[in-house]
Amino acid sequence: MQEGCTVILPTYEEEANIGRMIECLRSLYPDFHILVMDDNSPDRTKSIVEEIMKNDANVRFITRDIDDKGLSASIIHGILETNTEFFINMDSDFQHPPSSLKDIHDLLTAGADLVIGVRKDRTALKFKRWLGSWIAHTMAALTLKFAGKQSSSDIMSGLFGGRADVFIPVIKEHEPKFERRGFKTLFDLLKFAPCDIKIEEAFFEFGERQGGESKIGSKIILSILRQCGRLGRSAAKLLGRLKG
């Protein structure tokens, strides 16, 4: 494991954002590695990144197994592919501001095992998404409390960073239990991480998506229920039948 930090960018049809995102990250963090984990995008995402790679050896692009699609699956795979001391996962659509990575990286280098990006003002979320996020956070917090695990004020955050030598073994040991087709990888990492890891939080302003369309819909609640133990999985099955 070499020194440094890898930024993991899960992508699917992000041609509107990925080039500008990599350019922005490179200008702010010239020494960071950038790892694009793509879910077989049919648009120009791959060709845009490959053009950048011709002049930047610290940018990598991985086309994932088409039979293992999903945001969480991409993030899990990205962490396992990390070959630097630290990793930071973020969205490619600028809802997570690139400038916020500095605070996360500073806390990691100061000794944190996991740093969670916490949204300062969640009114940027549309009401239905805000309500869904609040319900999901409450369910997740209760699950972590009953399991004796550490929590966060924003368990549903998609912006977080960690030590690769802490979380790669966690994933390798518990990977079959992760909700691979889900959206909230942080929740699973908190569920399966050692109870004594050092967790810090870094606050950031949640932004508007700058290009393309959001891939997340109402199915997120069913996915999070499946992450909430036996009772949650039973509830997800019941709701799934009612919805069907």
C-alpha positions as CSV (number, residue, x, y, z in Angstrom):
1,M,0.0,0.0,0.0
2,Q,1.6,3.3,-1.1
3,E,1.2,6.7,0.5
4,G,-1.5,9.0,-0.9
5,C,-5.2,9.1,-1.5
6,T,-7.5,7.7,-4.1
7,V,-10.7,9.4,-5.1
8,I,-13.4,6.8,-6.1
9,L,-15.9,8.1,-8.6
10,P,-18.7,5.6,-9.3
11,T,-20.3,6.4,-12.7
12,Y,-23.2,5.5,-14.9
13,E,-23.9,7.8,-17.8
14,E,-21.9,10.7,-16.5
15,E,-20.6,12.1,-19.7
16,A,-22.0,15.5,-18.8
17,N,-19.9,15.7,-15.6
18,I,-17.0,13.3,-15.5
19,G,-14.5,15.3,-17.6
20,R,-15.1,18.5,-15.6
21,M,-15.0,16.6,-12.3
22,I,-11.6,15.0,-13.0
23,E,-10.2,18.4,-14.2
24,C,-11.5,20.1,-11.0
25,L,-10.0,17.4,-8.8
26,R,-6.7,17.5,-10.6
27,S,-6.5,21.3,-10.2
28,L,-7.2,21.1,-6.4
29,Y,-5.4,17.9,-5.6
30,P,-2.6,17.3,-8.1
31,D,-1.2,14.3,-6.2
32,F,-4.4,12.4,-5.6
33,H,-5.2,9.2,-7.6
34,I,-8.5,9.1,-9.4
35,L,-10.4,5.8,-9.9
36,V,-13.5,5.8,-12.1
37,M,-15.7,2.8,-11.4
38,D,-18.1,2.6,-14.3
39,D,-21.3,0.4,-14.6
40,N,-21.0,-0.1,-18.3
41,S,-22.2,3.4,-19.3
42,P,-23.6,3.4,-22.9
43,D,-22.7,7.1,-23.3
44,R,-19.3,8.7,-23.7
45,T,-18.2,8.4,-20.1
46,K,-15.5,5.8,-20.9
47,S,-14.1,7.6,-24.0
48,I,-13.8,10.9,-22.1
49,V,-11.9,9.3,-19.2
50,E,-9.6,7.4,-21.6
51,E,-8.7,10.6,-23.3
52,I,-7.7,12.1,-20.0
53,M,-5.7,9.0,-19.1
54,K,-3.4,9.5,-22.1
55,N,-1.8,12.4,-20.2
56,D,-2.5,11.4,-16.6
57,A,-1.0,8.2,-15.2
58,N,-2.9,8.6,-11.9
59,V,-6.3,8.3,-13.4
60,R,-7.7,4.8,-13.8
61,F,-10.9,3.6,-15.4
62,I,-12.5,0.2,-14.6
63,T,-15.5,-1.2,-16.5
64,R,-17.4,-3.3,-14.0
65,D,-19.0,-6.7,-14.5
66,I,-22.3,-6.1,-16.2
67,D,-23.9,-8.8,-14.0
68,D,-22.8,-7.0,-10.8
69,K,-24.3,-3.5,-11.4
70,G,-25.2,-1.1,-8.6
71,L,-23.8,1.9,-6.8
72,S,-22.8,0.1,-3.7
73,A,-21.2,-2.7,-5.7
74,S,-19.1,-0.1,-7.6
75,I,-18.0,1.6,-4.4
76,I,-17.1,-1.7,-2.7
77,H,-15.1,-2.8,-5.8
78,G,-13.4,0.7,-5.8
79,I,-12.3,0.3,-2.2
80,L,-10.8,-3.1,-3.0
81,E,-9.0,-1.6,-6.0
82,T,-7.5,1.2,-3.9
83,N,-3.7,0.9,-3.7
84,T,-3.1,4.1,-1.6
85,E,-3.2,4.6,2.2
86,F,-6.5,6.5,2.0
87,F,-9.6,6.5,-0.2
88,I,-12.4,9.1,-0.6
89,N,-15.7,8.2,-2.2
90,M,-17.8,10.9,-3.8
91,D,-20.4,11.5,-6.5
92,S,-19.4,12.7,-10.0
93,D,-22.2,15.2,-10.4
94,F,-20.9,18.0,-8.1
95,Q,-23.5,17.5,-5.4
96,H,-20.4,16.7,-3.3
97,P,-18.2,19.8,-3.8
98,P,-14.6,18.8,-4.7
99,S,-13.3,21.5,-2.2
100,S,-14.7,19.4,0.7
101,L,-12.2,16.6,0.1
102,K,-9.5,18.7,1.8
103,D,-11.2,18.5,5.2
104,I,-11.8,14.8,4.8
105,H,-8.2,14.2,3.8
106,D,-6.8,16.4,6.6
107,L,-8.8,14.4,9.2
108,L,-7.6,11.1,7.8
109,T,-4.0,12.1,7.9
110,A,-4.6,13.3,11.5
111,G,-5.5,9.8,12.5
112,A,-9.1,9.1,11.7
113,D,-10.1,5.7,10.4
114,L,-13.3,6.9,8.8
115,V,-14.4,10.5,7.9
116,I,-18.0,11.1,7.0
117,G,-19.1,14.1,5.0
118,V,-22.2,15.6,6.7
119,R,-24.6,17.8,4.7
120,K,-25.0,21.1,6.4
121,D,-28.3,22.1,4.8
122,R,-30.4,19.3,3.4
123,T,-33.1,21.6,2.0
124,A,-31.2,21.2,-1.3
125,L,-33.0,17.9,-1.4
126,K,-36.5,17.8,-2.9
127,F,-39.1,17.1,-0.2
128,K,-39.8,13.5,-1.1
129,R,-36.1,12.7,-1.2
130,W,-35.5,14.6,2.1
131,L,-38.3,12.6,3.8
132,G,-37.0,9.4,2.4
133,S,-33.5,10.2,3.6
134,W,-34.8,11.1,7.1
135,I,-36.7,7.8,7.4
136,A,-33.8,5.8,6.1
137,H,-31.4,7.5,8.5
138,T,-33.7,6.8,11.5
139,M,-33.9,3.1,10.6
140,A,-30.2,2.8,10.0
141,A,-29.4,4.6,13.3
142,L,-31.6,2.2,15.3
143,T,-30.0,-0.8,13.5
144,L,-26.5,0.4,14.4
145,K,-27.5,1.2,18.0
146,F,-28.9,-2.3,18.6
147,A,-25.8,-3.8,17.1
148,G,-23.5,-1.8,19.4
149,K,-21.9,0.0,16.5
150,Q,-20.8,3.6,16.0
151,S,-23.1,5.9,14.1
152,S,-23.1,9.3,12.4
153,S,-25.3,12.3,12.1
154,D,-25.5,11.5,8.3
155,I,-25.5,7.8,7.8
156,M,-27.0,8.2,4.4
157,S,-24.1,10.3,3.1
158,G,-22.4,9.3,-0.1
159,L,-19.3,11.4,0.7
160,F,-16.9,9.6,3.0
161,G,-13.2,8.6,3.3
162,G,-11.3,5.9,5.1
163,R,-8.1,4.0,5.6
164,A,-7.7,1.3,3.1
165,D,-5.9,-1.0,5.5
166,V,-9.0,-0.8,7.8
167,F,-11.8,-1.3,5.3
168,I,-10.4,-3.6,2.7
169,P,-10.2,-6.4,5.3
170,V,-13.8,-5.5,6.5
171,I,-15.1,-5.8,3.0
172,K,-13.2,-9.1,2.3
173,E,-14.6,-10.6,5.5
174,H,-18.2,-9.4,5.1
175,E,-18.7,-8.8,1.4
176,P,-21.5,-11.4,0.9
177,K,-23.6,-9.5,3.5
178,F,-23.3,-6.1,1.8
179,E,-26.3,-4.8,-0.1
180,R,-24.5,-4.7,-3.4
181,R,-27.4,-3.4,-5.4
182,G,-28.1,-0.8,-2.9
183,F,-27.1,2.9,-2.6
184,K,-25.9,3.4,1.0
185,T,-22.5,1.7,1.3
186,L,-21.5,3.8,4.3
187,F,-24.3,2.2,6.3
188,D,-22.8,-1.3,5.6
189,L,-19.3,-0.1,6.4
190,L,-20.5,1.2,9.7
191,K,-22.4,-2.1,10.4
192,F,-19.4,-4.3,9.8
193,A,-16.5,-2.2,10.9
194,P,-14.8,-2.8,14.3
195,C,-16.6,-1.0,17.1
196,D,-13.5,0.9,18.2
197,I,-12.6,2.7,14.9
198,K,-12.0,6.4,15.1
199,I,-14.8,8.3,13.2
200,E,-14.7,12.0,12.4
201,E,-17.2,14.2,10.5
202,A,-16.6,16.9,8.0
203,F,-19.4,19.3,7.1
204,F,-20.1,20.5,3.6
205,E,-22.8,22.3,1.6
206,F,-24.8,19.9,-0.5
207,G,-25.1,21.1,-4.1
208,E,-27.4,20.7,-7.0
209,R,-26.6,18.1,-9.7
210,Q,-24.9,20.0,-12.5
211,G,-25.6,17.6,-15.4
212,G,-27.5,14.5,-16.3
213,E,-30.3,12.9,-14.3
214,S,-30.3,11.2,-10.9
215,K,-30.4,7.4,-10.9
216,I,-32.0,7.0,-7.5
217,G,-35.7,6.6,-7.1
218,S,-38.2,5.2,-4.5
219,K,-36.5,1.8,-4.5
220,I,-33.9,3.2,-2.1
221,I,-36.2,2.7,0.9
222,L,-36.6,-1.1,0.1
223,S,-32.8,-1.3,-0.3
224,I,-32.1,0.3,3.1
225,L,-34.8,-1.9,4.7
226,R,-32.8,-4.9,3.5
227,Q,-29.8,-3.6,5.3
228,C,-31.6,-3.3,8.6
229,G,-31.4,-6.9,9.7
230,R,-33.9,-9.7,9.7
231,L,-36.9,-7.5,10.6
232,G,-36.0,-5.0,7.9
233,R,-35.6,-7.7,5.2
234,S,-39.0,-9.1,6.1
235,A,-40.5,-5.6,5.9
236,A,-38.8,-5.0,2.5
237,K,-40.3,-8.3,1.1
238,L,-43.8,-7.3,2.4
239,L,-43.6,-3.8,0.9
240,G,-42.2,-5.3,-2.4
241,R,-45.2,-7.5,-2.7
242,L,-47.6,-4.7,-2.0
243,K,-45.9,-2.5,-4.5
244,G,-45.9,-5.3,-7.1
